[in-house]
Amino acid sequence: MAQVIVKVNGKPYSVGCEDGQERHLTEIARLFDEQVRQVGQDVGQLGDTRLFLMGALLLADELADTRMRLSHAQNELARSQTEQSKVEIKAVAALEHAARKIEKLATG
């Protein structure tokens, strides 16, 4: 297990992670630090616990919004795929009908 030192609100924290995940952990810690610093600027220094809680709640809110948008996009994709399938079925039926007519004309 790897150990990474991350800074949040100017203070270092030692955090363990799986080997190979150090860069990812550093990046998400940077995102969290940005949230915490923004909360600190917006409402003032409330102490690390409250700043961390507010930062985590803001990130959770963003995550919930992103999940909702993803769900809507997945529903729209499913609807589009269903429509595409209907169009493809109609196109195949039209081609089969045209092929039958051509065969009839060729043999008739």
C-alpha positions as CSV (number, residue, x, y, z in Angstrom):
1,M,0.0,0.0,0.0
2,A,1.3,3.4,-1.0
3,Q,1.3,6.5,1.2
4,V,0.7,9.9,-0.3
5,I,1.0,13.3,1.4
6,V,-1.8,15.6,0.3
7,K,-2.5,19.1,1.3
8,V,-6.0,20.3,2.2
9,N,-6.5,23.9,3.3
10,G,-2.8,24.3,3.6
11,K,-2.3,21.3,5.9
12,P,-0.5,18.0,5.0
13,Y,-2.3,14.7,5.5
14,S,-0.8,11.3,5.0
15,V,-3.3,9.1,3.1
16,G,-2.9,5.4,2.1
17,C,-3.9,4.1,-1.3
18,E,-3.4,1.1,-3.6
19,D,-0.1,1.0,-5.4
20,G,-0.5,2.8,-8.7
21,Q,-3.3,5.1,-7.5
22,E,-1.1,7.8,-6.2
23,R,-1.6,10.2,-9.1
24,H,-5.4,9.7,-8.9
25,L,-5.5,10.3,-5.2
26,T,-3.4,13.4,-5.5
27,E,-5.8,14.7,-8.2
28,I,-9.0,14.1,-6.2
29,A,-7.3,15.6,-3.1
30,R,-6.6,18.7,-5.2
31,L,-10.3,18.9,-6.2
32,F,-11.3,18.5,-2.6
33,D,-8.8,21.2,-1.5
34,E,-10.3,23.6,-4.1
35,Q,-13.7,23.1,-2.6
36,V,-12.6,23.5,0.9
37,R,-10.6,26.7,0.1
38,Q,-13.7,28.1,-1.8
39,V,-15.9,27.4,1.2
40,G,-13.3,29.1,3.4
41,Q,-13.4,32.1,1.2
42,D,-17.2,32.2,1.0
43,V,-18.1,31.7,4.6
44,G,-14.8,32.2,6.5
45,Q,-12.6,29.8,8.4
46,L,-14.9,27.6,10.4
47,G,-12.4,25.0,11.5
48,D,-11.2,22.1,9.5
49,T,-14.1,19.7,10.4
50,R,-16.8,22.1,9.3
51,L,-14.9,23.2,6.2
52,F,-14.3,19.6,5.2
53,L,-18.0,18.8,5.8
54,M,-19.1,21.7,3.7
55,G,-16.6,20.8,1.0
56,A,-17.7,17.2,1.0
57,L,-21.4,18.2,0.8
58,L,-20.7,20.5,-2.2
59,L,-18.9,17.7,-3.9
60,A,-21.7,15.3,-3.1
61,D,-24.2,17.7,-4.6
62,E,-22.1,17.9,-7.8
63,L,-22.0,14.1,-7.9
64,A,-25.7,13.8,-7.4
65,D,-26.3,16.4,-10.2
66,T,-23.9,14.6,-12.5
67,R,-25.6,11.2,-11.8
68,M,-29.0,12.8,-12.6
69,R,-27.6,14.2,-15.9
70,L,-26.0,10.9,-16.8
71,S,-29.3,9.1,-16.1
72,H,-31.2,11.5,-18.4
73,A,-28.5,11.0,-21.1
74,Q,-28.8,7.3,-20.8
75,N,-32.5,7.4,-21.1
76,E,-32.3,9.7,-24.1
77,L,-29.7,7.3,-25.7
78,A,-32.0,4.3,-25.1
79,R,-34.9,6.2,-26.7
80,S,-32.7,7.1,-29.7
81,Q,-31.6,3.6,-30.1
82,T,-35.2,2.3,-30.0
83,E,-36.1,4.9,-32.6
84,Q,-33.1,3.9,-34.7
85,S,-34.1,0.2,-34.5
86,K,-37.7,1.1,-35.7
87,V,-36.3,3.0,-38.6
88,E,-33.9,0.2,-39.5
89,I,-36.8,-2.3,-39.4
90,K,-38.9,-0.1,-41.7
91,A,-36.0,0.3,-44.1
92,V,-35.4,-3.4,-44.3
93,A,-39.1,-4.0,-44.9
94,A,-39.1,-1.4,-47.7
95,L,-36.0,-2.9,-49.3
96,E,-37.5,-6.4,-49.1
97,H,-40.7,-5.1,-50.7
98,A,-38.8,-3.4,-53.4
99,A,-36.7,-6.5,-54.1
100,R,-39.9,-8.6,-54.4
101,K,-41.3,-6.1,-56.9
102,I,-38.1,-6.1,-58.9
103,E,-38.1,-9.9,-59.0
104,K,-41.7,-9.9,-60.1
105,L,-40.9,-7.5,-62.9
106,A,-37.8,-9.5,-64.0
107,T,-39.7,-12.8,-64.1
108,G,-43.0,-11.4,-65.3
